[in-house]
């Protein structure tokens, strides 16, 4: 997932609750404190890695 999906400007379809997730992989650190808190409260591991286009 790229970091733009964390903004509030997207309409999402709920597939599962956060407690069903083990990991979120993204291209930038999560900076939104509400999202970060929710992920941490549900023990979701956050992996970020900057992806480069070749």
TAVEN-V268348 format. One record per residue. RES is the residue in one small letter. PHI is phi in whole degrees, 0 to 359 (* if undefined). Layout:
res:phi
RES:PHI
RES:PHI
This chain:
res:phi
x:*
x:269
x:299
x:292
x:288
x:276
x:284
x:277
x:267
x:250
x:264
x:249
x:258
x:283
x:264
x:195
x:278
x:298
x:289
x:271
x:268
x:256
x:220
x:236
x:250
x:218
x:269
x:217
x:299
x:283
x:254
x:291
x:294
x:290
x:292
x:301
x:297
x:298
x:295
x:293
x:298
x:261
x:59
x:271
x:283
x:252
x:243
x:235
x:209
x:288
x:263
x:247
x:278
x:264
